[in-house]
């Protein structure tokens, strides 16, 4: 098998038929591993990131794709040439699309990585714990590269099993009371309605309303909204078109007297819903529109029973944990170039910085 590197958008787009066929043959139909998803990431990654896909091929054609991006950044004040998965900030998890077992594919990519050069750190973030790629990396990296496991990220989830009444009974009395108060307050404010859209024109009025709510949210003034975060508007506009065609999109809107006050942008994948973005109009904050929309989404899922898990997005904050029945973790692996500089960065992360943290913890009580 050989590895070739695709670096132009034209070449990348030409991979779409083989990518789709490989996913069909391997039974891997997650939107987040699809050519469509990475096409949106490629088109919106930004001018400071070089996009490339490493294609592993045998005599019959492609057997695996490794989508990557390169960026020059800094870590602890030092310049770093970083390689990482090609993704958007809203990517819930990553993996390598492959038609072969990762135990065959990963060593081939690592061999190409050693021969290629031009990088200092390769970060594999957001790998699911059940990922065969994660297992293959842990098996193949020792003796080949300096590497370490990074911080895990948690995403609170609601498991959809049983009835809505069962779910409520498992929540605290205080939670149930809060839900009733939110509903009563919202109902008194006007006529309340909830919409679920599965096909949306990114040039139409529904998408425009979602962007307007995003701008009116607390994220808007901080430049973190879908509409003004760098690359986000273009990403969601591009992906909405593709997700509508493929049946992945679930876009919820809560209205009061016809005005959109809260939205949630979801992607359906293999019986799970992933919340990529949730926003509410800060002007309606007193009505708790975000919590009300969460309540109505989750109740609807229990009533329909067409989804088995609702993933609320990364961040184990108290608000999400009040709704959650479980949590999904993703893992990170950081690989360092087998160069003097790469080994120095590895030593900094695994020896010097931990030693400084331990010293700080010892000094802190004595200073107090």
Buried (B, 14 or more C-beta within 10 A) or exposed (E): EEBEEBEEEEBBEEBBEBBBEBBEEBEBBBBBBBBBBBBBBBBBBEEEBEBBBBBBBEEEEBBBBBBBBBBEEEEEEEEBBBBBBBBBEBBBBBBBBBBBEBEBBBBBBBBBBEEEEEBBBBBBBBBBEEBBBBBBBBEBBEEBBBBEEBEEBBBBBBEBEEEBEEBBEEBEEEEEEBBEEBBEEBEEBBEBEBEBBEEBEBEEEBBEBBBBBBBBBEBBEEEBBBBBBEBBBBBBBBBBBBBBEBEBBBBBBBBBEEBBBBBBBBBBBEEBBBBBBBBBBBEBEEBBBBBBBBBBBBBBBBEEEEBEBBBBBBEBEEEBEBBBBEBBEBBBBBBBBBEEBBBBBBEBBBEEEEEEEEEEEEEEEEEE
